[in-house]
Amino acid sequence: MFKARRLLAWLFLLIGVANLIRGVLSFSLVPVFAERELALPLPLLGGVYLLAGGAFLVVALLIFLDRAWRTALPLVLVYESGMWAIALVGYRGSYIRGLWARDLLFTILLLGATAYLVWRGGRGRSETSDI
């Protein structure tokens, strides 16, 4: 396996585990915030994070197995679109909104790193060898 694909798989594994942890924490914090009015329900956020974590783990496994590495960039695009939708709808605090520049930078870095690793991992292969 190329180093770029291996690095991409490890990156996706890390993102997947982080989202699974966020999902579990969202469900465990429901009693703590039971009396507060939240913009989005915590079980909804937990479900989104668990789904994203599972998707990243599956794609990481497929990349380790040298399959479906070209699905990495579309997955990151869908994931980041969803996270920005949650940020626009769910974040009310001015402190959190003040961090959007940082979040935008991380989004650009993740998209750029994924695109670069997919490009590096695909060099030297024919288009049909990944099917």
HUUR-V782960 format. One record per backbone hydrogen bond with DSSP energy under -0.5 kcal/mol. CO is the residue of the C=O (numbers start at 1). NH is the residue of the N-H. E is the energy in kcal/mol with one decimal. If there is no record, write none. Layout:
# HUUR-V782960
CO,NH,E + CO,NH,E
This chain:
# HUUR-V782960
2,6,-2.0 + 3,7,-2.7 + 4,8,-2.3 + 5,9,-2.5 + 6,10,-2.2 + 7,11,-2.4 + 8,12,-2.5 + 9,13,-2.2 + 10,14,-2.3 + 11,15,-2.4 + 12,16,-2.5 + 13,17,-2.5 + 14,18,-2.3 + 15,19,-2.2 + 16,20,-2.1 + 17,21,-2.4 + 18,22,-2.2 + 19,23,-2.4 + 20,24,-2.4 + 21,25,-2.6 + 22,26,-2.1 + 23,27,-1.7 + 24,28,-2.1 + 25,29,-1.5 + 27,30,-0.9 + 29,33,-1.7 + 31,34,-1.0 + 33,36,-1.2 + 36,38,-0.7 + 41,45,-1.9 + 42,46,-3.0 + 43,47,-2.3 + 44,48,-2.2 + 45,49,-2.7 + 46,50,-2.5 + 47,51,-2.4 + 48,52,-2.6 + 49,53,-2.8 + 50,54,-2.5 + 51,55,-2.3 + 52,56,-2.6 + 53,57,-2.2 + 54,58,-2.4 + 55,59,-2.4 + 56,60,-2.4 + 57,61,-2.3 + 58,62,-2.4 + 59,63,-2.4 + 60,64,-2.4 + 61,65,-1.9 + 62,67,-3.4 + 63,66,-1.7 + 68,71,-1.1 + 69,72,-1.2 + 70,74,-0.5 + 71,75,-1.9 + 72,76,-2.2 + 73,77,-2.4 + 74,78,-2.4 + 75,79,-2.7 + 76,80,-2.9 + 77,81,-2.1 + 78,82,-2.3 + 79,83,-2.5 + 80,84,-2.4 + 81,85,-2.0 + 82,86,-2.3 + 83,87,-2.1 + 84,88,-2.4 + 85,89,-2.2 + 86,90,-3.3 + 87,91,-1.3 + 90,92,-0.8 + 93,97,-2.1 + 94,98,-1.5 + 96,99,-1.4 + 97,100,-1.3 + 99,103,-2.3 + 100,104,-2.7 + 101,105,-2.0 + 102,106,-2.3 + 103,107,-2.3 + 104,108,-2.5 + 105,109,-2.5 + 106,110,-2.6 + 107,111,-2.7 + 108,112,-2.8 + 109,113,-2.8 + 110,114,-2.4 + 111,115,-2.6 + 112,116,-2.5 + 113,117,-2.6 + 114,118,-2.6 + 115,119,-2.3 + 116,120,-3.1 + 117,121,-2.6 + 118,122,-1.4 + 119,123,-0.7 + 120,123,-0.6 + 122,125,-1.6 + 126,129,-0.9 + 128,131,-1.2 + 130,68,-0.6
